[in-house]
Amino acid sequence: MIRAIVGANWGDEGKGKITDVLAAKSDVVIRFQGGSNAGHTIINEYGKTALHQMPSGVFYPHITNIIGNGVALDIDKFLRELETIRNKGVDPKILVSDRVQVVMPYHVLFDEYEEERLKGAAFGSTKSGIAPFYSDKYSKIGFEVCELMDEDYAYKKLCRVMEVKNLLLEHLYKKEPLSVDKLFEDLMKKRDAIRPYVGDVFAFLTEARKAGKNILLEGQLGSLKDPDHGIYPMVTSSSTLAGYGAIGAGLPPYEITDITVVCKAYSSAVGAGAFVSEIHDKAEAQELRLRGGDAGEFGATTGRPRRMGWFDCVASRYGVKIQGGTQVVLTVIDALGYLDEIPVCVGYEVDGKVIRNFPTTPTLERCKPVLKMLPGWKCDVRGIRNYAELPAECRQYIEFIESELETPVTMVSNGPRRDELIYRT
């Protein structure tokens, strides 16, 4: 069985915990896109760990954790994360695709310099080099790990690439050019450090499928950050959809039979872009922000406070549908227990009309939320393991969301720990 776990919204939906939970019954966990620009936070018997490059199955000794070819691999961050995990007493099985491409030092620099140059029109980048990385990948001037194994080939290619990069550094950004030889020396050190983990992922997965292994695809961010179907241009640079899992891992698309979409019980977003259900009252937003998650709603990568909003039925239904969701996991329901009433965005008002279909960005920017008030349950629901034991108002809230999403909600997370999860039958 091949299952994908992906996000319905802007990211930060709690996918790391759900992957960690479902990984227990998996043999392989694969990161298939994105890079270190977003993190998945895992809380288990080893404590709290923010993963940025590693798949969320690294704490299980029986799992092979794969960095797929669709990932932006920052080798330094990969190695630091691996060291952090090993210092916790865990030695994960890791396989890195020989076709994965490497984030170069100049990708990070260009990301920083471009944000500086854009000033007020910046995209709110995490400055991890992701946009320059994917730009180079599709311009066919990126570096696959397998290319680094041939030193003569890699050096000549780096010389050609740096002719253009140094021109941009000098004349567009007014910065000092980079030394090709120093870059190459650093690249070879990284190559040697990553070499023990590199292999033919396609061949490995082919054999795993033949053997009937359970394979879990782990997505980064969410539907609304997809460059084709999201809130363009305030999106990421790789596809966040389950369909890309086949490409970013090297699998037949028809074998992804279960698509589990993770959705938060309210809304949050990091970075710029349209956010219709956003809470604009600073005190109200801060109250929800501090109650959300284990340590509040702050970015796992940047530490930035997330923008807060009420549950958005329009965006979430679209996010679930565009992923092809077969089931939904609703997370952080416990954060809402302080409210007398809970607003839910059930439509968008634009140009004098109310719409229920998620529009394209120019229209989205003009939309205002249509809110429906649902009763709160005014109690702490953490510790509850049986769905029937949740307060009636909490169940009403979950079932209302389920009807709006038009997809079954099969799990409800009511706390950050691995065991704080309610299964619905």
N, C-alpha and C positions, 0 to 999 in steps of 0.2 A: 504494500500500500504506500502511495505517495500522497502526503498531505502538505498543504501550504498554510502558514500562519502569517497573516498580513494585517495592515491597519486600515481602518475605514475612513480616517479623517486626516489630520495634519501631522500625525505621528504622536509619540508619547502616550499611546493608548494602553500600555501595559503588556506589550507583546513578549517582552523578555521573560516575565513571570510565567505566562501561558506556555511559551516554548519550553521553559525549564520544567514545567509540570508534565507536559505531553511528551517530552523527550524520554521520560522514564520507560515508555513503551516503544521507543524508537531505537533503531540500530545506527542510523546516520542522521546527522543534522547539518544542513548546508546553508551558509550565507550566500545569496545569489546576486546581490547588487549593493550599491552604496559603499560608503567607506567609514572613516572615523568621524564623520560630521554629525552623527547621531549615536546615542547610546541606549543600551538595554540594561536596566538595573535588575539584578538578581539578589534575592534575600533568601538564604537557606542556612543550613547548619554551619557553613563556612563564613557566615556574616553577610555583609552587604558588598556587592561587587558591581561596578559599572563596566559593562563590556562595550567596546567600540568597534573592535575588529574581529573578535572571536565569536563563533556561534554560541548560542545559549545552552548548548548541551555539554559544555566542557567540564561540568562538575560530576558527570556520570562516567565511571570507568569503562562501561561497556560500549560507549558511543564513539564512532569515528566522526570527528568534527571537520567539516570541509569548508575551505575558502574557495568559492567557485570562481570561474573565469569572469563573471560579471562584476566582481568586486573591485573597488579601488584600494589596492593593498599598500598601506603605509608600513613598511617593514619595521621601522624603528618603534612605532606604536604597537605593532603586532608582538615584537619581542618584549617590550616592557609589560604588556598585558600578560603574556605567557609567564614572565617572571613573577608577576603579582599573584597569579593563580597557583604557581608552584610553591610560592612562599606560604600559601594557605594549606599546603600538604596535598595538593592535587596535581597529578601528572596526566593531562589529557592526551587522548589520541588525536593527532591533527594531520590533515592532508591538505596541502595547498596546490591548487591547479597550476600546472606548468604553463597554462595559457593566461593566467591572471596578469594584469598589468600593474606596474609599480607607480605609486605617487612619488614624483621627483621633488627635490628641494625647490626647484624653480616654480613648480605648481603652487606650492604654499606661498612663495613670494609674490607671484602674479595675483593670487587671490587677495592678498593683503593690499597690494598696490592698486589693484582695480577698485576695491572698496574705497580706498582713499581718494582715487581720482573721481569716482562717481559722486562722492559726498552725499548730498540729499537724495540722490536717486539710487543709492546703494540697495542691494537685495537682502541685507541682513545676513551675510555669509558667516559661517563659523570659522572661516579662514583656514580651512583644512586642506585647501588645494583641490577640492572636488570638481568645480566647474572647469578650471584649466586642465585637470586630468582628463575628464571625459571629452573636452574639446580636442585635446591631442589624440585621444584614442580614435575618434571618428575622423580626424584629419590624417590618421595613419602615421603619426610620428610618436606614438607612445612606445613603451618598452615592456614586452612580455617577459616574464621571468625566464622562460626558455631561451630568449635571445641573449640574456646575460651570461649564459653558460659558454658562449663563444666570445671570448674577450676581444679578438680582432674585429669581429662583426659589430659588437656592441660599441667599441671605441669609435669606429668610423661613422656609425650612425649618430652617436652623440655629437661628434664634431659637426655633422651636417645640421642637426637640430639646433645646436647652440649658435650657429651663424645667425639664425633668425631671432632666437630668444635674446641674445645679447644686443642686437639692434633695437629690439623693443625696450629692453631695460635701459639702454642709454638714451634713446631719442623720444620714447613715449613717457617713460616713468622717471627719467633723469636720475637713474641709479647706476652704480658701478657694474661693469660686466662681470660675469662669473668665469672662473678658471675651469676649462674643460678637464684638465688633468686632475684637479682636486675633486671635481664632481665624479670623475671616473673612478678614482681611488676609493672614494666613499661608496660608490655604487658596487664596487667589487667586494668590499667588506660586508655590505648588506647582502649581496648575493651568497657569500660564503656562510653567513649566519642563517639564511633562510633555506639553504640547500637541503638540509636533512629532512625537511617537511614537504618538499616538492615532489609531485608525482603526476601520473596520468589519471586525472579525476574521471574522465569519460570512461576509460577502461574499468576503473574501480566501480563506478555506478552501473555499468553494463552487467558486471558480475553480480553486484548486489541485487539488481532487479531479477536476474535469473534465479537467484537463491531465495527470492521472496522476502527480502529484507524490508523493514519499515523505514521509510525515508521521510524526513521532515525538512521542508524548505522554510527558511526564516527570512522574512522581509523586513526592510528598514523603512521608517517613516510610514506614510499612509497614502490613500488614494488621492487626496487633494494636493499632494506634493508631486504627483506624477507629471512629467513634462508634456505629455500628450493630452491627458484627461483631467489635469488638476488646474489650479488657479494661476496658470501661466501669466506672467513670467516669474511669479514668486514661488517657484517650485525647485525641486532638486534636479540633478543632472542625469539620473538614471531612472528607469522605469520602476515604480513602486508596486506594480500590479503582479498578482499571482501568475498571470500568463507569461510574464518575463522570466519566471522561475525556470521554465524549460530551457530558455536560452542561456541564462546566467549560471546554470548548473551543468547543462548538457544532458537533458532528459527529453523523452517524447512527451509532447504536451498532453496527449490523450490519457497519459497515465497519472496525471494529477487529478485524483478523483474526489478529494475532500479539500475544500477551501474554507478554513476557519478564519473569520474576520473579527478582529478585536476592536471593540468600540467602548469608549469611556461613557460613564453615566452622566457626564456633563461635558463641556468642550474646553479644550486648551490648545494653545498654539504658540510656537516660538518663531520669531521673525516676522517680517512684513507680509502683507497680503490681505485680501478681503476676508472678513471674519464677521458674518452677519449677526450671529447671536452673542457677540462680545458684550461683557458687562463693563460699562463705562464708568460706573460709580467706583472710585478707587478703593474705598473702604470695603464695599461689598465684594469686589474682586479679590482683595487681599484676604478677606475672611475665608473664602472658598479655596484660595491658593494655599493657605497655610494648613488647611484641613485635608488637602488632596495628597494621596500617596503616603509613603512612610516618612518623608522629610519635606513635604510640601511640593508645590508645582514649580520646580526650578530645573532648567535644562541639564541633562546628564553630562553633556559635553561642555557647554559654556557656563553653566551656573546661572544663566539669565532667568529672571522671573518670567514664567509663561503668561501669555495673555489668557484671560479666563472668560468663559461664556457658558450659557445654558445649553442643554442638549439640543442639537440642531437636527430635527427629523429630515429636513430637506437634504442637507449635505450628507448626513449619515446614510440615508436610504440610497442615495446616489453612490456613495463610497462603497457600500456593501454590494450593490448591483454591478458596479463596474469591475469589482474584484471577482465576480461570479460566485459570491459567498454561498456555501451550502449550510453554514451554521454561524452563529454569532456568539461571542463571549462578551459579556457586559462587565466592565471593571469599575473599581473604586466606588461602588454603591454606598459604602460605609461613610464616605465624605459628606453625604447629603443629609445625615440624620439630625442636623441642628435646625433645619428650616421648617417653618410653619406651613409654607406653600412653596412649591417648586415650579418656576417657569420652564416651559418647554417651547422651543420654536417649532411651529407646525406649518409655517408657510412664509413666503417672502412677499412683501408689498413693493411693487415697482411700477412706476408710471400709472398709478391709480388702479392697478390690478393686483390680485393675490395669486401667486404661482406656487406650485408644489414640485415642479421639476427644477433641478439644479441648473442654473444658466451658465453661459460663458462669462469670462471675467469682466468685459465692459459693462454688461448688465448687472453682474453680481456687485460691482462697486456701488451701484445706486440702490441696492435692495435694503429694506428695513425689515426687522423680524416681526412676525405675527406670533404672539405668545399666548399659550394656553396655560392656565394655572392648575396644577395637580396638588392634592393634599400631601403634606409631609408626614413623616412617621415619628419624629421627635424622640428618637432613642438610638442607642448604639447597636448596630446589627453585627458587629464583629463577634466571632465565636459561634455564630449560628452555622450549622452544617446541613440542616434540612430545610429545603425550600418552603415547606408548609409552615415552618416555625417563624418565618419572616413576618413582620407586621403586615396586616392587610393592605395598608397604604403603600408599603414598599413593593409588595407583589403587584398591586395595581399599576404602579409606576413602571415596573419591568415589563408587564404585559401590554401596557400602552405603547411602550417603545417597540416591543416585538411586533405589534400590529402595524406600526408605522414603517418599520424596516421590511416587513413582508418576508421575513426570514426567521426561522426558529432561534431563540436565545437558549442555548443548551447549557451554558455555564454562567455563573454570576460570581465575580470576585468581590469579597467583602473584607479585604485586608491585604497587606503586601506580602505576607509570608506564603510559602508554597502550599501549606495546608489550608489556607483561608480561601476556600473555593467551594461553591455550592453547585452540585450537578442537578440539572433538571431532567426528569424522565418524560 
